Amino acid sequence: MRTWLFGIALNVARNQQRTESRHRALELLPEAVRAPGADAESTHGMHETWCSLWRFLEALQEQDRALFVSNLIEGLSASETAEALGLKVGIVYQRVRTLRRLAKDWLELHERGKLE
């Protein structure tokens, strides 16, 4: 059931991405995750991190982006992710490991100010 719902959500997200501008999505994302009572500095830092992560996701190929979101953000298991994306479980593990490393490197470069 989760993989079926994820497939539907993936298609809806693809359609949504086609219709919305990137800037609007970047502005709205941090508002959706803002913690109640958070101070301005932590809110700004979280906004910057989400914007950088969003740019990282945009730089990925569509299947890698879906894999990253389903497994690392949505928390689907490797077998659920594999089923939803039509991949073998071993490939999911391998690509998730690679995507984690790439995301970590991307965010570290952003923190050092080497990425816009």
Secondary structure, DSSP 8 states (H G I E B T S, - for coil): -HHHHHHHHHHHHHHHHHHS-HHHHHHHHHHHH--TT--HHHHHHHHHHHHHHHHHHHHS-HHHHHHIIIIIIS---HHHHHHHHT--HHHHHHHHHHHHHHHHHHHHHHHTT---
